[in-house]
């Protein structure tokens, strides 16, 4: 009896300890499973985006720099209004211009006027942004060696993406576009535009400044940039080089608060350029009126 | 001695149990803290986006519908090329047109030609999208009652956003724009465009179809839409109604795979419309050449 009691107590206590341990293990596993499901669901979310930046608390106290911006004057808005007929004509012509835009993966090495590049970037810079933070940096790469280094980095990572990271379904979905990890246009295009989003900025006193909705803002700017390129008669293909961001950022000497969002190779189409014979959804499949 | 042994064993075991329990508690707290930091860092990320959709595994087997798309034909690309002088002129004029765009929060109740709305939505629909998934739905609201219901939902949620969710810094950052939770334009604008991103689609057999980079794709389409509206002489303000998505989705009868990304009230500016006297960053602050 005296011998059994401590053994019994020990067994009960070990049982309790085991239950706690197990509960912890189960919840850890559940969480891991959740993360895995999340990663598989959005495989295109760059690993770079999961870095420490997202975890840091960036809200700062009000400072002088922001105080001064608060007091910005409000002025009457001056508007250019067209007669209804002209509005319809302009909107129709704009649609016809943009409807000719295609993602072109065969770009000639012919040089393009750099004044046009200045103008399309200035156009992109007119995009709205959360709290007018303008959280974008456009890096224009013309240098042949730098372009080739960019190609090497992207092809290295893209080969891993296609073979390992993307999964069978994604690779299948891209087959119709005949894309793979060989990106000749990175060498041939006279200009590469690398678009970085600034995940935060800096106030005059060096403190972090929050960039609200920075990815959406920069994507809107890219939409305007694509329209501007099409309007100027240049072609490009919208690419989001998966997991190449950190290496390209370092190559181009961009600061740590900037993350690569898109890369656009820009130029004239090559003589033998082809495009997949895709059609766009008709209006009644993308628009609903209430 | 015989009395002490079971007590000692019990104490040791309780200690072990307590250690396990505590370890679990600590890790839970750490995780909670991390989530809190994340929420505070990106307070503009809609709670709606954290719903179950993100956790579900959507990768599906290859099916016939996708097989057929793989075999799409590739055709020669036909291109409109302008002389260099014209390229420069066109790009300059496009910049000047877009540089006049401002976010206008005072919109007249005057009706606008709906043919123009059709054309600007068709223009937005020419945007590129990940694997050509075209993951967008544009809901055009003209009905006065529905517009007013939208206003009620947004003002209710926005009041909570301003008073509780956004934090002092964000509200301060917005002061210069003189925005608050009263959104008169939701009643006065003749048209509200609610832009939904389809977080996934459906294949012909009803299976889920992955929409790669759907938020970036839809944001690009919004950039083109803003350019198209400006080109037609209409004004708008880019808004992302925080946490209103689910209620607006239900109000408009949109399916669960669609999530509200943006809302654009569209019309002519009202006579007394004012805008903050903001300036845009000059080219050398947004562009770097390598």
Interface residues (C-beta under 8 A of the other chain):
Chain A: X2 X5 X6 X8 X9 X10 X12 X13 X14 X16 X17 X20 X21 X23 X24 X27 X28 X31 X34 X37 X38 X40 X41 X42 X44 X54 X55 X56 X57 X58 X59 X60 X61 X62 X66 X69 X70 X71 X72 X73 X74 X75 X76 X77 X79 X80 X81 X82 X84 X86 X87 X88 X90 X91 X92 X94 X95 X98 X99 X100 X101 X102 X103 X104 X106 X113 X115 X116 X118 X119 X120 X121 X122 X123 X125 X126 X127 X128 X130 X131 X132 X134 X136 X137 X138 X139 X140 X141 X142 X143 X146 X167 X168 X169 X170 X172 X173 X174 X175 X176 X177 X178 X210 X212 X213 X215 X216 X219 X220 X221 X222 X223 X224 X225 X226 X227 X228 X231 X232 X233 X234 X235 X237 X238 X240 X252 X261 X262 X268 X269 X272 X273 X274 X275 X276 X277 X278 X280 X281 X283 X286 X287 X288 X289 X290
Chain B: X2 X5 X6 X8 X9 X10 X12 X13 X14 X16 X17 X20 X21 X23 X24 X27 X28 X31 X34 X37 X38 X40 X41 X42 X44 X54 X55 X56 X57 X58 X59 X60 X61 X62 X66 X69 X70 X71 X72 X73 X74 X75 X76 X77 X79 X80 X81 X82 X84 X86 X87 X88 X90 X91 X92 X94 X95 X98 X99 X100 X101 X102 X103 X104 X106 X113 X115 X116 X118 X119 X120 X121 X122 X123 X125 X126 X127 X128 X130 X131 X132 X134 X136 X137 X138 X139 X140 X141 X142 X143 X146 X167 X168 X169 X170 X172 X173 X174 X175 X176 X177 X178 X210 X212 X213 X215 X216 X219 X220 X221 X222 X223 X224 X225 X226 X227 X228 X231 X232 X233 X234 X235 X237 X238 X240 X252 X261 X262 X268 X269 X272 X273 X274 X275 X276 X277 X278 X280 X281 X283 X286 X287 X288 X289 X290
